[in-house]
């Protein structure tokens, strides 16, 4: 998504000195998977040759680690031209310590607690003109590489998220099955439902519902691997 020069400039820090974090800020209170509805704006200030970001991002994985707890960076998706729709959405690099970028909340979650999930406010956050990823024509909102790049990133991570959910479901099923077995309630395959207890029938149905989901996920992953190989 970035130019060779940008990749060299921004990624070098991750190979030097203390460990650093990177993050991506896409989701907003009113825009989750509907990324075309992003309200965070990026206005170009020709006098100072800077981009000015204003808006709010939520559920930003590693956001606090990238901006506050390391000399990292975050890729922020913002709209440069609302009239251009998806084509007006572009990625910007905000580096740690940039004034106007403030972590306002780190979520307290029931699960995945080791994952830093932050909310960020951008209030007249000024970044250099060269911190917009991609070509210079992006200033006008021309082209749709920014949006396509975002979707490509999401497509690459969705199978991983699905795998986590499937794994949790499988673990919950196996835990329940093993716990019931210790109490004398065992899975009995090949019997009609009316010969099973309610608990046995429910457990078998749980397993039956899980199988097609696991198979579908395997197909999706195989397809994704094939695309990467090409």
N, C-alpha and C positions, 0 to 999 in steps of 0.2 A: 504493500500500500504506500509505503514511503519511498523516496528516491534513494539511490545508493548512498548519497552524501548524508541523508537523514539517518539511514540505518547505521552508518558508521558513527555518527555523532551521538545518537541516543542509546545505542546498544553497547557501546564501548564501556560505559560505566558499570555494566553488569559483569564485566570481566576483570575489574580492577578494585582493589581496596576491600572494604567491608561489604558483606552481603547487602544487596539492595532489592527492593520490591518494585514490581510494575503492576499496574491495574488498568481496567477499562471502565469508564463511566458512561453508561447508556441509559439505564432505566430511570424514569422520572415518576413522580406521584401519579400522573395521568397517562403515562406512556410506558407500558411494560413491553410486551411482545409487539405492540403497535409502534414500532420505531419511527414510522413516518409522522407520528404526532408529537415529536420532540419539540419542546418549547424553549429550551436553553438556546440563547442566541450568541452569535459571534459577529461583532461589528468591526470592520476594518477602519482604524484611525490612520488616515494618510499622513497627517502631520507628524505623528510619532512613529509611524511605520510599525504599528502593533495591532494585534487582535484583542478585542475587549469582550470577555465572556461574562454572561449574566444568566443565572438560572440555578436550578437545584437538581441534584442527582441522588438517587437512593439505591440501596442494595448493591453497593459497589464493593465487590470482593477484593480484599487486600488494600482498600482505599486508604485507611489510616496507616497501615504499614508502609505504603508507598510515599505518602505525603508528609507524615509526621515522624515516623519511627525509623526511617532510612532516607538516604539521599537518592530516592527513586523517582519515578514519574508515573503519570496517569494519562491515558488517552481518553479525551473527552469528546463526545459526539455532540455537535451543536449545529444549529441552522444558520446559514449565512444569507439565505434568500427564501423566505417562507412561500413566496409565490411560485418557486421552482419545485415545490413538493419534495419528493425523495431526493431529487437531484441536488437540492440545496443543503442537504445534510452532509457535514464534513467532520473529519477527525482532527483534533488538535492535541498537541503534547503540552501538558502542564507539569512542570518540574517541581520537586519538593522545595518548599521555601518561597514559592511564588505568592506575593501579596494578593489578597482577594480570594484565595482558595482556602476555605475553612471546613474542617471536619466538625460537624455539629452533633453527630450521634454515631455510636457504634452499637449495633443491635445486640441484644441479649436473647439468644436463641435456645430452643429446647434441644436441638441437635446440631451437629457440625459446628460445635462451639469453638474449635480451634481455628475456624475460618473467620477472619476479620471481615465484617460486613458493615460498611459505613454509609452515612448520608453526608453529602458535601454541598455547601453553598458557594456559588461563584458570584461575587459581588464586585463588578468592575475589575475583574481579574485580567490583568494585562500580560500578554505573552508576545515574544518577538514574532514578526511577520513570517519568518521561516519555520515557525512551529506548527504550521498547518501541514499535515501529511499529504504528500502527493504533489501534483503539478501546480504551477502558479495560476492557471485558469480557474482554479477552484474559488478564487476570490469572488467571481461573478455568479457562482452557483452552477456553472456549466458542467455538463456530464453527470453521470450517476455512479461513478466509481466508488464514492464514499459509501453510499447505501449498499451497493453490491458487496463491498468489502466487509461491511458489518454483518450482512446476512451470511456470507461465507464463513465468518468467524463463529457465528451462532450455529450454523449447520455442522461445523466441526466438533462443537462441544456438546450438542444435544444428545448424541448417543452415549456420551460419558455420564450425563445427568440421568438418562434413562437407565443405564446400567446400575447406578447407585440405588435407584428406586426399586429395580427388580431384585437386586441383592438384598436389600432390606426386607422386601416382601418374602423372599425365599427363606431368609434367616428367621423371620417371624413364624412362618409356616412350620419349619423344622423344629423350632423351639417348642411350639404348641404341640406338634405331633409327639415329640419325645417326652414332654411333660405328661401328656395324657397317657402315653404308653406305660410310664412308671406307675400310673394309677389304675392300670388294667384296661384302659380304653385304647384299642389298637385299630389301625387302618385295616379294613377288610375289602379287598378289591373283588370285582366280579359278581357281587351280590346286588339284587334289585334294591332300590331305595327303601322299600317298605320293610326289608329285613334288617335295616341298619338303625342304630340309635340316631337321634337328632344330631348329636355331636359328631358321630362318625360321618353322617351324610354331609354336614356342613364342611367338615375337614376335607373330604374327598372333592367337594365342589370347589373349595379354595384351591386345591392343587390343580384341578382340571382347568380352572380359569387362568392359572399362572402359566401353564405350558404354552398356549398360543402366543402369549405376550413375549415369553423368552425366545420362542422361535422367530417371531417377527423382528425382535431386536437383533438377533443373530443375522438375519437377512439384511437389515439396514446397515449393520457394521460391515458386513462383507461388501456391500455396495459402496460404502464410504471408503474402504480400503482400496477398492478397485479404482475409484476416482483419483485417489492420491497417487496410486501407482502409475496412472496415465499421465 
